[in-house]
Amino acid sequence: MVIDAVSALNHHKNPVVWLPYSPKWRKRRKICTSQVFATSKLDASQSLRKSKVLEILYVGQHV
């Protein structure tokens, strides 16, 4: 069984948005800025994000 890395490291207990300004916050913000929200990463995942939005809209119309 593959362990969920977020849960294994307890990152789900301290999301970046709720962390007080601290070295931990700065480190996570840096990771988000350079890895998660980098233009190249967003461009690479654009088609996946678009298909998920369309999927959500389709399901919402048929509920």
C-alpha angles and dihedrals in degrees: 000000000000112000115227103247094210093055094039091057093039092237089139089069094059112038115188093243093061100038116108115241104279142122089281091053092048091050094050092044090052091052091049092048096046101034114018103034100028113131092240092052092047092048091049092052098041096105092048092049091047093051091049092051091050090048091052091048091049093050091046092055093051100048 
